[in-house]
Amino acid sequence: MQELKTDRLIYNAIALTDAATIAIDAALGNFFTVTLGGNRTLGTPTHPTPWQQIVIAVRQDGTGGRTLAFSSAYQFNATGNLAMNRNANAVCFLRLVYNPADAIWQNFIPQNVPLVATLTDAATIAIDASRGNVFAPVVFDVTLAGNRTLGAPTNPSDGQKIIIRVKQDGTGTRTLAYNAIYRFPSDIPSPTLSTVASTTDILAFVYNAASVKWDCVSAIKGYAP
Protein backbone atom coordinates (compact mmCIF):
# COMPACT_ATOMS: atom_id res chain seq x y z
CA MET A 1 0.00 0.00 0.00
CA GLN A 2 0.97 3.64 -0.35
CA GLU A 3 -0.26 6.82 1.28
CA LEU A 4 -3.01 8.75 -0.50
CA LYS A 5 -3.52 12.34 0.64
CA THR A 6 -6.93 13.88 0.04
CA ASP A 7 -9.03 16.44 1.91
CA ARG A 8 -6.09 17.00 4.30
CA LEU A 9 -6.24 13.40 5.49
CA ILE A 10 -3.86 10.54 4.83
CA TYR A 11 -5.13 7.05 4.01
CA ASN A 12 -3.53 3.79 2.95
CA ALA A 13 -4.33 3.43 -0.72
CA ILE A 14 -4.76 0.03 -2.34
CA ALA A 15 -2.73 -0.29 -5.54
CA LEU A 16 -4.80 -1.50 -8.48
CA THR A 17 -3.22 -3.64 -11.18
CA ASP A 18 -2.73 -1.76 -14.45
CA ALA A 19 -4.44 -3.72 -17.23
CA ALA A 20 -6.58 -3.18 -20.33
CA THR A 21 -9.60 -3.30 -18.00
CA ILE A 22 -8.72 -2.22 -14.47
CA ALA A 23 -10.40 -4.42 -11.86
CA ILE A 24 -11.62 -2.97 -8.55
CA ASP A 25 -12.89 -4.95 -5.56
CA ALA A 26 -14.81 -2.42 -3.45
CA ALA A 27 -14.77 -4.83 -0.52
CA LEU A 28 -11.04 -4.23 -0.09
CA GLY A 29 -11.43 -0.59 0.98
CA ASN A 30 -12.33 2.90 -0.11
CA PHE A 31 -9.06 4.34 -1.44
CA PHE A 32 -7.28 3.08 -4.54
CA THR A 33 -4.44 4.16 -6.81
CA VAL A 34 -3.36 3.14 -10.30
CA THR A 35 -0.77 4.32 -12.83
CA LEU A 36 -1.87 4.09 -16.45
CA GLY A 37 0.67 2.43 -18.72
CA GLY A 38 -1.60 2.58 -21.77
CA ASN A 39 -5.16 3.38 -22.81
CA ARG A 40 -7.41 1.70 -20.24
CA THR A 41 -11.01 1.06 -19.17
CA LEU A 42 -12.05 1.32 -15.54
CA GLY A 43 -14.00 -1.82 -14.79
CA THR A 44 -17.14 -2.05 -12.67
CA PRO A 45 -16.23 -2.34 -8.98
CA THR A 46 -17.33 -5.64 -7.48
CA HIS A 47 -18.85 -6.19 -4.00
CA PRO A 48 -20.13 -2.63 -3.43
CA THR A 49 -22.20 -1.66 -0.38
CA PRO A 50 -25.08 0.86 -0.57
CA TRP A 51 -23.83 4.44 -0.73
CA GLN A 52 -20.23 3.35 -0.39
CA GLN A 53 -17.74 6.06 -1.33
CA ILE A 54 -14.41 5.38 -2.99
CA VAL A 55 -11.54 7.57 -4.17
CA ILE A 56 -9.29 6.49 -7.04
CA ALA A 57 -6.02 8.33 -7.71
CA VAL A 58 -5.42 7.86 -11.44
CA ARG A 59 -1.89 8.79 -12.49
CA GLN A 60 -0.44 9.12 -15.98
CA ASP A 61 2.86 7.33 -16.46
CA GLY A 62 6.02 9.12 -17.57
CA THR A 63 4.87 9.05 -21.19
CA GLY A 64 1.42 10.55 -20.62
CA GLY A 65 -1.35 10.84 -23.17
CA ARG A 66 -3.14 7.81 -21.71
CA THR A 67 -6.93 7.71 -21.95
CA LEU A 68 -9.36 6.20 -19.47
CA ALA A 69 -12.75 4.90 -20.55
CA PHE A 70 -15.43 3.75 -18.12
CA SER A 71 -17.82 0.84 -17.96
CA SER A 72 -21.55 1.55 -18.15
CA ALA A 73 -21.74 1.34 -14.35
CA TYR A 74 -20.34 4.89 -14.03
CA GLN A 75 -22.30 8.14 -14.30
CA PHE A 76 -20.72 11.59 -14.40
CA ASN A 77 -22.17 15.05 -13.82
CA ALA A 78 -20.48 16.22 -17.04
CA THR A 79 -21.68 15.12 -20.47
CA GLY A 80 -20.27 11.71 -21.35
CA ASN A 81 -17.12 10.27 -19.81
CA LEU A 82 -14.91 12.38 -17.61
CA ALA A 83 -12.17 14.33 -19.40
CA MET A 84 -8.86 14.11 -17.53
CA ASN A 85 -5.51 15.81 -17.69
CA ARG A 86 -3.21 13.62 -19.80
CA ASN A 87 0.13 15.28 -19.08
CA ALA A 88 2.95 12.94 -18.07
CA ASN A 89 2.68 12.10 -14.35
CA ALA A 90 -0.56 14.09 -13.95
CA VAL A 91 -2.96 12.82 -11.30
CA CYS A 92 -6.77 12.87 -11.25
CA PHE A 93 -8.68 12.02 -8.08
CA LEU A 94 -11.99 10.34 -8.90
CA ARG A 95 -14.52 10.50 -6.08
CA LEU A 96 -17.36 8.04 -6.54
CA VAL A 97 -20.44 6.98 -4.56
CA TYR A 98 -22.46 3.82 -5.19
CA ASN A 99 -26.17 4.36 -5.85
CA PRO A 100 -27.85 1.00 -5.07
CA ALA A 101 -31.21 2.00 -6.55
CA ASP A 102 -29.73 2.37 -10.03
CA ALA A 103 -26.69 0.11 -9.47
CA ILE A 104 -24.34 2.85 -10.69
CA TRP A 105 -21.29 4.69 -9.40
CA GLN A 106 -21.80 8.46 -9.51
CA ASN A 107 -18.95 10.94 -9.31
CA PHE A 108 -18.27 13.94 -7.16
CA ILE A 109 -16.29 16.90 -8.55
CA PRO A 110 -12.83 15.62 -9.55
CA GLN A 111 -9.56 17.34 -8.71
CA ASN A 112 -6.88 17.27 -11.39
CA VAL A 113 -3.22 17.93 -10.62
CA PRO A 114 -1.50 19.53 -12.45
CA LEU A 115 -3.68 21.47 -14.90
CA VAL A 116 -0.97 22.96 -17.11
CA ALA A 117 -0.21 21.75 -20.64
CA THR A 118 2.27 22.94 -23.25
CA LEU A 119 0.95 23.58 -26.75
CA THR A 120 3.02 22.85 -29.84
CA ASP A 121 4.02 26.02 -31.67
CA ALA A 122 2.89 25.78 -35.30
CA ALA A 123 1.34 27.90 -38.05
CA THR A 124 -2.04 26.89 -36.60
CA ILE A 125 -1.82 26.09 -32.90
CA ALA A 126 -3.85 23.00 -31.98
CA ILE A 127 -5.69 22.75 -28.65
CA ASP A 128 -7.31 19.64 -27.15
CA ALA A 129 -9.88 20.94 -24.64
CA SER A 130 -10.32 17.47 -23.13
CA ARG A 131 -7.12 18.05 -21.18
CA GLY A 132 -9.35 19.94 -18.79
CA ASN A 133 -13.05 19.74 -17.96
CA VAL A 134 -16.02 21.83 -16.84
CA PHE A 135 -14.94 21.54 -13.21
CA ALA A 136 -11.28 22.46 -13.53
CA PRO A 137 -9.93 24.76 -16.27
CA VAL A 138 -6.65 23.90 -17.89
CA VAL A 139 -3.86 26.43 -18.48
CA PHE A 140 -2.14 26.10 -21.85
CA ASP A 141 1.34 27.53 -22.48
CA VAL A 142 2.73 28.38 -25.91
CA THR A 143 5.76 30.34 -27.06
CA LEU A 144 5.39 31.92 -30.50
CA ALA A 145 8.32 31.60 -32.88
CA GLY A 146 6.45 33.19 -35.79
CA ASN A 147 3.09 34.69 -36.76
CA ARG A 148 0.42 32.19 -35.75
CA THR A 149 -3.30 31.36 -35.74
CA LEU A 150 -5.04 29.99 -32.67
CA GLY A 151 -6.90 26.91 -33.89
CA ALA A 152 -10.37 25.75 -32.83
CA PRO A 153 -10.13 23.64 -29.64
CA THR A 154 -11.31 20.07 -30.08
CA ASN A 155 -13.44 18.06 -27.61
CA PRO A 156 -15.05 21.00 -25.76
CA SER A 157 -17.68 20.79 -23.00
CA ASP A 158 -20.38 23.41 -22.48
CA GLY A 159 -19.26 25.96 -19.89
CA GLN A 160 -15.66 24.78 -19.97
CA LYS A 161 -12.98 27.40 -19.41
CA ILE A 162 -9.49 27.43 -20.90
CA ILE A 163 -6.65 29.83 -20.17
CA ILE A 164 -3.85 30.37 -22.68
CA ARG A 165 -0.53 31.97 -21.73
CA VAL A 166 0.95 33.26 -24.97
CA LYS A 167 4.64 34.17 -24.81
CA GLN A 168 6.75 35.98 -27.37
CA ASP A 169 10.03 34.28 -28.22
CA GLY A 170 13.37 36.04 -27.92
CA THR A 171 12.72 37.95 -31.14
CA GLY A 172 9.24 39.27 -30.32
CA THR A 173 6.75 41.08 -32.60
CA ARG A 174 4.93 37.79 -33.28
CA THR A 175 1.23 38.13 -34.12
CA LEU A 176 -1.70 35.87 -33.26
CA ALA A 177 -4.84 35.50 -35.37
CA TYR A 178 -7.94 33.64 -34.18
CA ASN A 179 -10.12 30.93 -35.66
CA ALA A 180 -13.71 32.05 -36.29
CA ILE A 181 -14.89 29.90 -33.37
CA TYR A 182 -13.52 32.53 -30.97
CA ARG A 183 -15.95 35.33 -30.12
CA PHE A 184 -14.96 38.67 -28.64
CA PRO A 185 -17.24 41.22 -26.92
CA SER A 186 -17.21 44.92 -27.68
CA ASP A 187 -15.10 45.71 -24.61
CA ILE A 188 -12.56 42.96 -25.37
CA PRO A 189 -11.93 43.20 -29.12
CA SER A 190 -9.74 40.60 -30.79
CA PRO A 191 -6.52 41.08 -28.75
CA THR A 192 -3.35 42.29 -30.40
CA LEU A 193 -0.44 40.72 -28.56
CA SER A 194 2.33 42.52 -26.78
CA THR A 195 5.35 42.79 -29.07
CA VAL A 196 8.27 42.93 -26.62
CA ALA A 197 10.52 39.85 -26.70
CA SER A 198 9.73 37.22 -24.02
CA THR A 199 6.60 39.07 -22.87
CA THR A 200 3.53 36.99 -21.92
CA ASP A 201 -0.17 37.74 -22.52
CA ILE A 202 -2.95 35.72 -20.87
CA LEU A 203 -6.20 34.93 -22.71
CA ALA A 204 -9.23 33.20 -21.17
CA PHE A 205 -12.20 31.68 -23.00
CA VAL A 206 -15.46 29.94 -21.98
CA TYR A 207 -17.19 27.52 -24.35
CA ASN A 208 -20.81 28.29 -25.33
CA ALA A 209 -22.23 25.09 -26.81
CA ALA A 210 -25.49 26.73 -27.94
CA SER A 211 -23.57 29.22 -30.07
CA VAL A 212 -20.67 26.87 -30.83
CA LYS A 213 -18.28 29.63 -29.78
CA TRP A 214 -15.41 30.13 -27.38
CA ASP A 215 -16.23 33.46 -25.71
CA CYS A 216 -13.31 35.61 -24.59
CA VAL A 217 -13.78 36.61 -20.94
CA SER A 218 -10.35 38.06 -20.27
CA ALA A 219 -7.29 39.37 -22.11
CA ILE A 220 -4.46 40.61 -19.91
CA LYS A 221 -1.33 41.78 -21.67
CA GLY A 222 2.24 42.70 -20.97
CA TYR A 223 3.67 40.40 -18.29
CA ALA A 224 7.41 41.07 -18.34
CA PRO A 225 9.84 38.12 -18.47
N, C-alpha and C positions, 0 to 999 in steps of 0.2 A: 504494500500500500504506500501511497504518498500523500502528503498534506495538501488539501484543497482549501484555499482561503476565499471566503465569500461572505458578504454582509458582516465583515469584521470578525468573523468566527473562523476557527480552524477545525477541519474535520479530516478523518482518514478517508481518502478517496480510493475506491476500488478500481483498479486498472482493467479496462476492457480490452479484449483481444482485437487488434486491427485485422479486418477481413473484408471481403467484398460486401457481405452483410454483417453488420456488427451486432452481436447477440448481447442482450441485457437480461439478467435475472433480477427482477425487482426485489425478490426475497432476500438478496444478499445485503441490501442497504439502500441508502438514499443518495449517495454521492459517488459519482463515477468519473473517470477520465479516460480519454483515448487520443492517440496521435494518428492522424490520417496519413497513410503512406501511399494513397491512391484515391481514386474516385470511389466513394462508398455509399452504402444505404444503411440507415439506422433501423435495425430490426425492431419488431414489436416486443416490448418488455414482457417477459413471462412472470407469472405469480404475483400480479399486482394486488394491493389491498385498496378498498374504497377510499378515495380522496388522498391516496398516498402522493407525496411530493418527492421528486427526485431532481438532482442537479447533475448535468453532464458537462464537464469541461472538455470541449472539442478543440484540439490543437492542430494546426497545420504543421507538417514536417518542414525540414530545412529547404525543401524545394518549393513548397507552396503551390497555389493554384488548384488545390484539391476541392472537389465538390462533395456535398453531402445531400443525398436524397433521403426521403422518409417513407416508411410504410404507411398504408392507409389508416393506421391506428393513431396517427398524429393529426392534430388540428391547431392551426396557427391563427393569431389575430390579424396578421397581414394576409394579403391575397396570395394563395398558393403556398409553396414551400418557403421556408425561411431563407432569406439571402444572408450569407455570412461573409465576413472579411476573409479573403483568400491569400493574404500576404504570407510569406514564409514565417513560420513560428507564431502566427497570430492565434489568439485564443478566443473562442466564443463560449459563454456560459449559457447553456440551455436550462431553463427552469420549467419543469413540467408537473402537472397534477393529473391524477387519474380520475376520470369521470365514469363511475360504474354504470350510470343509467344509459350512457351511449357507448360504453366500452371504448373510450378514446382517451388519449393523453393530450391535454391542452396546455399551451405554453403561457408563461408569464413573459414580461418584457425581457429580452435578452440583453446581455452586456458584452460588447465586443471590444477586445483589446489586442493590438492597437487599431486605430481607425485612420491610419495614414497610408496612402498608396502613391507610388511614383508613376507618373504617366510617361509614355515614350514620346520624345520630341519627334515630330514628323510634320510634313506639309499640312496634313489634317490630323489633329490630335484626337486619338480614340479614347473614349471613356466608357468603362463598364460600370453602370450604376449599381449592379448587384453586389459590388464590394461593400456597400453599406446597406441600410434598410430604413424603413419609415421610423424606426425607433431611435436609431443612432446614425447621424450623418457621417459621411466619410470625407476626409480632407485629402484632396489630390494635389500633388506637387509636380510642377513641370518647369524646366528651364528652357527658354526659347533660344535657339541657335540660328534662327532665321525668321522671316515673316510667315506666320502660321494662321490656320483656321481652326477654331474649336469645333470639333465634330459633335454630332448628335449622340448623347449618351444612350447606350443600349440597356435593356432590361430594367426600365424604371418602375417605380411603384408610386401610386398617387399619394401626394403629400410628402414625398421623400425630399430631403435636402442634401445638396452637395456643396462643398466649399472647394474652390480651386485657388491655390497659391501659385501665381504666375511670376516667374523670375526672369529678368533679363540676363543674358550671358555676359561675359566680360567685355563684349563689344557694345552692347546696348542698341537702342533705337529700333528694336524688333517690334513689329506690329502684330495685332491679333484680330482677325475677323471672326464672325460668329455664324454658325449654321442657322438657318431660318427657324429652327425649333426653339431658339432662345428668344424670349420676349422681354422688352425693356419698357418700364413706365416712363412717363413724361419727366419725372424728376430724377430718373437714373437712365439717361440715354446710353446707347451703346458705348461702353467705356473705351476711351483711347488710353492705352497703357502709358505708364511712366517710361521715359526713354533713357534714363541714366543707367549706366552699366551696373549690373548686379542688384538692381532695385527690385523689390517684390510688390506686386499688387494682389489684393485678395478679392475674389469674386464669389458670391453666394447665390444659389438658385434653388427654387422649390418647384417640384414637378406638378403640373395641373393636368390630370388625365382627361378631364372633360374637354379641355382646349387643345390637348396634345402639345403642350408648351412647357418649357422650363422658364419660369418667371424669375427675373433678377430681383433679389431683395436687398442686395448690398454690393457696393463696389468701393473699396477703400484702397487708395493708391499711395505709393511713395514711401514704402518702408525701406529705409537705408540698409545697406549690407552690414 
